[in-house]
Amino acid sequence: MHNPGIAPPERFAAQERLADGAQFIAGRLTKGTSGRTHAVVDPATGEEVYTYELAGTDDVDAAVAAAREAFPGWASTTPGERSDALHRFAAVLADRAEEFARAESLQCGKPLKLTREFDVPGTIDNTAFFAGAARHLQGQSAGEYSGDHTSYVRREPIGVVGSIAPWNYPLQMAAWKILPAVAAGNTIVLKPAELTPLTSLLFAQAATDAGIPDGVINIVTGTGKEVGEHLVGHPDVAMTSFTGSTAVGRRVAEIATATVKRLHLELGGKAPFVVFDDADLEAAVNGAVAGALINTGQDCTAATRAYVQRPLYEAFVERTAALMETVRLGDPFAAGTDLGPLISHVQRDRVAAFVDRARDYARVVTGGEAPQGDLKNGAYYRPTLIADAAQDSEIVQSEIFGPVLIALPFESDDEGIRLANDTPYGLAASAWSADVYRANRATRELKAGCVWINDHIPIISEMPHGGYRASGFGKDMSVYSFEEYTQVKHVMFDNTAVARKDWHRTIFGDR
């Protein structure tokens, strides 16, 4: 339950909505049955703001049972009925936008201006998009492909979906998993990260308030080892969708494979930011700082490796460092704050350890430390630029998930693209050039699920998000995501004399 006096009401206006527990099963909040509690901590202050009872495996079983019971009724609704429900859902979210923005900022440490302008509006837009997509669940047109037979393809819901969402974008990731699943007629059990359950729970409540039936959307808040693994391995779960690290994704795949589930994985990233020597240097510097520091660098599409062609390299390093030093760290709820804390002190210390090890083989140009003074109790870390690391070094190859950008020079275009592709990941990349042919080559040859040209980080509901290689497979957002939550059925009619005789009997009766 909420701990009075720790989080001012204006920061966490939703505490009354979540007073009954952090599990949302069959349309109502309940307390977890594990016998253990967990605290949501404000990463900006280190203070506890919400304490709740963790879910156990019994809660997973109850949530899956509720989803399974709700599935036949929800799957049989028309696309128009599901669309109407999702439009009502979008309206409820819009009415509660400020409540969601504040809860997301509190649990994640995101600047309020980011949650107000990006996370919450993006979630409302996703909801409206899938409200429209629900009416376009199409198979293929009929055709005579085999003699006297007519065939067509149906797209049908899969069943109960078990999803696991991360802590870096808890509201948006919940939406990306819930919306396409329910728009296609499935029911879902979502496990949010135990660090950040608040907005997932509010999201499920808002769906119920919008008229989506009980049991269609369920939330279980517990640990990955106990609750997450039990959900993935549950025999009544037909599909698993997971967003998180590549290491954990491998474990999820191992468990899901044992029960032959449909699997969707959105995993880690190490996005390259390739600057050719004809690029607009000022635009590239601004893009690099914004792309590297979005959400304090806790974004798997964040710019992490800036490969800069030699003629621009030194100027890029100098100007990027200077711009990073103007970024204002502070209270996420203060109007002038550009960058909030990392999600926890554990994550802050992990990032700091990466940077400290890199000092032995690279140059820390700016940052590389936690601020003191008024921010010392929070999980803050200064924006950091590292230069001149070797391509095979840890800082270049490993996902750091913090406000750290590595700059490296390259000589030829071939070398720049080769180095950009030289990690196990392939989620996102960008290329910066004034030459359309150079840019077009980069879109072909950069091995990533999204390639931006002269920009880095924007996403839109209508276009897919997902990776190559160790960044996983499957897509979020867009109709590609929608189709992943369906299964394809081939239907065939026999058009021979037997069928015509049955037709004759139907019209004229038995003679």
Residue pairs with C-beta under 8 A, 6 or more apart in sequence:
1 19
1 50
1 51
1 52
2 12
2 15
2 18
2 19
2 49
2 50
2 51
3 48
3 49
3 50
3 51
6 47
6 48
6 49
7 15
7 42
7 47
7 49
7 50
7 106
9 15
10 102
11 49
11 102
11 105
11 106
11 333
12 49
12 50
12 102
12 103
12 106
12 198
13 98
13 99
13 102
13 103
14 99
14 102
14 103
14 198
14 202
15 50
17 201
17 202
17 205
18 29
18 50
18 52
18 198
18 201
18 202
19 29
20 28
20 29
20 30
20 31
21 29
21 30
21 31
21 32
21 52
21 53
22 29
22 31
22 32
22 52
22 53
22 54
22 55
22 197
22 201
22 219
22 221
23 29
23 30
23 31
23 32
23 55
23 59
23 63
23 219
23 220
23 221
24 30
24 201
24 204
24 205
24 217
24 218
24 219
25 59
25 62
25 63
25 66
25 218
25 219
25 220
26 62
26 63
26 66
26 69
26 70
26 214
26 215
26 218
27 208
27 213
27 214
27 215
28 214
29 201
29 205
30 59
31 52
31 53
32 52
32 53
32 54
32 55
32 56
32 59
32 220
32 221
32 222
33 53
33 55
33 56
33 58
33 59
34 53
34 54
34 55
34 56
34 59
34 222
34 226
35 53
35 56
36 53
36 54
37 51
37 52
37 53
37 54
38 51
38 52
38 54
38 194
38 221
39 48
39 49
39 50
39 51
40 48
40 49
40 50
40 51
40 52
40 107
40 195
40 196
40 197
40 198
41 47
41 48
41 49
41 195
41 344
42 48
42 49
42 106
42 107
42 109
43 108
43 109
43 340
43 341
43 342
43 343
43 344
43 345
43 378
43 379
44 109
44 331
44 332
44 340
44 341
44 378
44 379
44 380
45 377
45 378
46 345
46 377
46 378
46 379
49 106
49 107
50 107
50 198
52 197
52 221
54 194
54 221
54 222
54 223
54 227
55 191
55 220
55 221
55 222
55 227
56 222
56 226
56 227
57 226
57 227
57 230
59 220
59 222
59 227
60 189
60 220
60 222
60 227
60 230
60 231
60 234
61 234
63 189
63 218
63 219
63 220
64 160
64 162
64 189
64 218
64 231
64 234
64 236
64 237
65 236
66 214
66 215
66 218
67 160
67 187
67 188
67 189
67 215
67 216
67 218
68 159
68 160
68 187
68 236
69 215
70 187
70 213
70 214
70 215
70 216
71 157
71 159
71 160
71 186
71 187
73 213
74 82
74 182
74 185
74 186
74 187
74 213
74 216
75 156
75 157
75 185
75 186
77 185
79 134
79 135
79 136
79 137
80 134
80 135
82 134
82 182
82 183
82 185
83 131
83 132
83 134
83 135
83 183
84 131
85 210
85 211
85 212
86 127
86 128
86 130
86 131
86 134
86 179
86 182
86 183
86 210
86 212
87 128
87 131
88 210
88 211
89 127
89 131
89 206
89 207
89 210
89 212
90 124
90 127
90 128
90 131
91 210
92 206
92 207
92 209
92 210
93 100
93 120
93 123
93 124
93 127
93 203
93 206
94 124
96 202
96 206
97 116
97 120
97 121
97 124
98 116
99 202
100 115
100 119
100 120
100 123
100 171
100 199
100 202
100 203
101 112
101 115
101 116
101 119
101 120
102 112
102 115
102 333
103 198
103 199
103 202
104 110
104 115
104 119
104 120
104 170
104 171
104 198
104 199
105 111
105 112
105 114
105 115
105 332
105 333
105 340
106 198
106 332
107 170
107 195
107 196
107 197
107 198
107 199
108 115
108 167
108 168
108 170
108 196
108 295
108 340
108 343
109 296
109 332
109 340
109 341
109 342
109 343
109 378
109 379
110 119
110 295
110 296
110 332
110 340
111 332
111 337
111 338
111 339
111 340
112 332
112 333
112 337
113 335
113 337
114 295
115 171
119 169
119 171
119 172
120 171
122 172
122 459
122 461
123 171
123 172
123 175
123 203
125 461
126 172
126 175
126 176
126 179
126 461
126 477
127 175
127 179
128 461
129 179
129 461
129 462
129 477
130 179
130 180
130 183
130 482
131 183
133 180
133 183
133 479
133 482
134 183
134 184
136 479
137 155
137 184
137 185
137 482
137 486
138 155
139 152
139 153
139 154
139 155
139 488
140 152
140 153
141 152
142 150
142 151
142 152
143 150
143 151
143 152
144 150
144 151
144 495
145 151
146 492
148 494
148 495
148 496
149 492
149 493
149 494
149 495
150 492
150 493
150 495
151 490
151 491
151 492
151 493
152 490
152 491
153 488
153 489
153 490
153 491
154 488
154 489
154 491
155 184
155 483
155 486
155 487
155 488
155 489
156 185
156 486
156 487
156 488
156 489
157 184
157 185
157 186
157 485
157 486
157 487
158 184
158 186
158 238
158 239
158 262
158 485
158 486
158 487
159 186
159 187
159 236
159 237
159 238
159 239
160 186
160 187
160 188
160 189
160 236
160 237
160 238
160 239
161 177
161 181
161 186
161 187
161 188
161 189
161 237
161 238
161 239
161 240
161 241
161 485
162 188
162 189
162 191
162 231
162 232
162 234
162 237
162 239
162 240
162 241
163 177
163 178
163 181
163 188
163 189
163 190
163 191
163 240
163 241
163 242
164 190
164 191
164 224
164 228
164 231
164 232
164 240
164 241
164 242
164 243
164 244
164 252
165 173
165 174
165 177
165 190
165 191
165 192
165 193
165 200
165 243
166 173
166 193
166 243
166 244
167 192
167 193
167 195
167 196
167 343
168 295
168 298
168 299
168 300
168 343
168 401
169 295
169 299
170 192
170 193
170 196
170 197
170 198
170 199
170 200
171 199
171 200
171 203
173 243
174 190
174 192
174 199
174 200
174 203
175 203
176 243
176 465
176 476
176 477
176 481
177 188
177 190
177 241
177 243
177 476
178 188
178 190
178 203
178 204
178 207
178 217
180 476
180 481
180 482
180 484
180 485
181 187
181 188
181 239
181 241
181 485
182 188
182 212
182 216
182 217
183 482
183 485
184 482
184 485
184 486
186 239
186 485
187 215
187 216
187 217
187 218
188 216
188 217
188 218
189 218
189 219
189 220
189 231
189 237
190 200
190 204
190 217
190 218
190 219
190 220
191 219
191 220
191 221
191 222
191 224
191 227
191 228
191 231
192 200
192 201
192 219
192 221
194 221
194 222
194 223
195 343
195 344
196 343
197 219
197 221
200 219
200 221
201 219
201 221
204 217
204 218
204 219
207 216
207 217
208 214
208 217
220 227
220 231
221 227
222 228
224 248
228 252
229 251
229 255
231 237
231 240
232 240
232 242
232 252
232 255
232 256
232 261
233 255
233 256
233 258
233 259
235 259
237 259
237 261
238 261
238 262
239 261
239 262
239 263
239 264
239 485
240 252
240 256
240 261
240 262
240 263
240 264
241 263
241 264
241 265
241 474
242 248
242 249
242 252
242 263
242 264
242 265
242 266
243 265
243 266
243 267
243 476
244 252
244 267
245 267
245 268
245 399
246 267
246 268
246 399
246 424
246 425
246 470
246 471
246 472
249 265
249 267
249 268
249 472
252 263
252 265
253 263
253 265
256 263
257 263
262 484
262 487
263 474
264 472
264 473
264 474
264 484
265 472
265 473
265 474
266 300
266 427
266 465
266 466
266 467
266 471
266 472
266 474
266 476
267 300
267 427
267 467
267 470
267 471
267 472
268 300
268 399
268 425
268 427
268 470
268 471
269 300
269 301
269 302
269 304
269 399
269 425
269 426
269 427
269 428
269 467
269 471
270 304
270 305
270 397
270 398
270 399
270 423
270 424
270 425
271 291
271 300
271 301
271 302
271 303
271 304
271 305
271 425
271 427
271 428
271 429
271 430
271 448
271 456
272 303
272 304
272 305
272 306
272 307
272 419
272 420
272 421
272 423
272 429
272 430
272 446
272 448
273 287
273 288
273 291
273 292
273 303
273 304
273 305
273 306
273 307
273 405
273 429
273 430
273 432
273 456
274 307
274 416
274 417
274 420
274 429
274 430
274 431
274 432
274 442
274 446
275 281
275 284
275 288
275 306
275 307
275 308
275 309
275 312
275 316
275 432
276 309
276 413
276 416
276 431
276 432
276 433
276 435
276 438
277 309
277 310
277 311
277 312
278 433
278 434
278 435
278 438
279 312
279 432
279 433
279 434
279 454
280 432
280 434
280 454
281 312
281 315
281 316
281 319
282 319
283 432
283 454
284 308
284 312
284 316
284 432
285 316
285 319
285 320
285 323
286 323
287 303
287 430
287 432
287 454
287 455
287 456
288 303
288 306
288 316
288 320
288 405
288 456
289 320
289 323
289 324
289 327
289 383
289 405
290 456
290 457
291 302
291 303
291 430
291 456
291 457
292 302
292 303
292 304
292 306
292 383
292 403
292 404
292 405
293 302
293 324
293 327
293 338
293 339
293 383
293 403
294 302
294 457
295 302
296 339
296 340
296 341
296 342
296 381
296 402
296 403
297 304
297 351
297 400
297 401
297 402
297 403
297 404
298 342
298 343
298 347
298 401
298 402
299 457
300 399
300 401
300 427
300 428
300 471
301 427
301 428
301 450
301 457
301 459
301 465
302 457
303 405
303 430
303 456
303 457
304 399
304 400
304 404
304 405
304 406
305 396
305 405
305 406
305 408
305 420
305 423
306 316
306 320
306 405
306 406
306 407
306 408
307 408
307 409
307 410
307 416
307 419
307 420
308 316
308 317
308 407
308 408
308 409
308 410
309 409
309 410
309 411
309 413
309 416
310 409
310 410
310 411
313 407
313 409
316 407
317 365
317 385
317 387
317 407
320 385
320 405
320 407
321 365
321 366
321 385
324 366
324 367
324 383
324 384
324 385
324 405
325 366
325 383
327 338
327 339
327 383
328 336
328 337
328 338
328 339
329 337
329 338
329 339
329 340
329 371
329 375
329 380
329 382
330 336
330 337
330 338
330 339
330 340
330 375
331 337
332 340
332 341
339 383
339 403
340 380
341 348
341 375
341 378
341 379
341 380
341 381
342 348
342 351
342 379
342 380
342 381
342 402
342 403
343 379
344 379
345 379
347 379
347 401
347 402
348 370
348 379
348 380
348 381
348 402
350 401
350 402
351 381
351 400
351 401
351 402
351 403
351 404
352 369
352 370
352 381
354 394
354 395
354 398
354 400
354 402
354 404
355 364
355 367
355 368
355 384
355 386
355 395
355 404
356 368
357 394
357 395
358 364
358 386
358 389
358 393
358 394
358 395
359 368
361 389
361 390
361 393
362 386
362 387
362 388
362 389
362 390
362 393
362 395
362 406
363 386
363 387
363 388
364 384
364 385
364 386
365 385
365 386
365 387
365 407
366 382
366 383
366 384
366 385
367 381
367 382
367 383
367 384
367 385
367 403
367 404
368 382
368 384
368 386
369 381
369 382
370 376
370 380
370 381
370 382
371 380
371 381
371 382
381 402
381 403
382 403
383 403
383 405
384 402
384 403
384 404
384 405
385 404
385 405
385 406
385 407
386 395
386 404
386 405
386 406
386 407
387 406
387 407
387 408
388 407
388 408
389 395
389 396
389 406
389 408
390 396
391 408
391 419
391 422
395 404
395 406
396 406
396 408
396 423
397 423
397 424
399 425
408 419
410 416
410 419
413 438
413 441
417 441
417 442
417 445
417 446
420 429
420 446
421 445
421 446
421 447
424 469
424 470
425 467
425 469
425 470
425 471
426 447
426 448
426 449
426 467
426 468
426 469
426 470
426 471
427 448
427 449
427 450
427 466
427 467
427 468
427 471
427 472
428 448
428 449
428 450
428 451
428 452
428 456
428 467
429 442
429 446
429 447
429 448
429 450
429 451
429 452
430 451
430 452
430 453
430 454
430 455
430 456
431 438
431 439
431 442
431 443
431 446
431 451
431 452
431 453
431 454
432 453
432 454
433 439
433 442
433 453
433 454
439 453
439 454
442 451
442 453
443 451
443 453
447 468
447 469
448 467
448 468
448 471
449 464
449 465
449 466
449 467
449 468
449 471
449 475
450 459
450 465
452 458
459 465
459 477
460 477
461 477
461 478
462 477
462 478
463 477
463 478
464 475
464 476
464 477
464 478
464 480
464 481
465 475
465 476
465 477
465 478
466 472
466 473
466 474
466 475
466 476
466 480
467 473
474 481
474 484
475 481
475 484
493 499
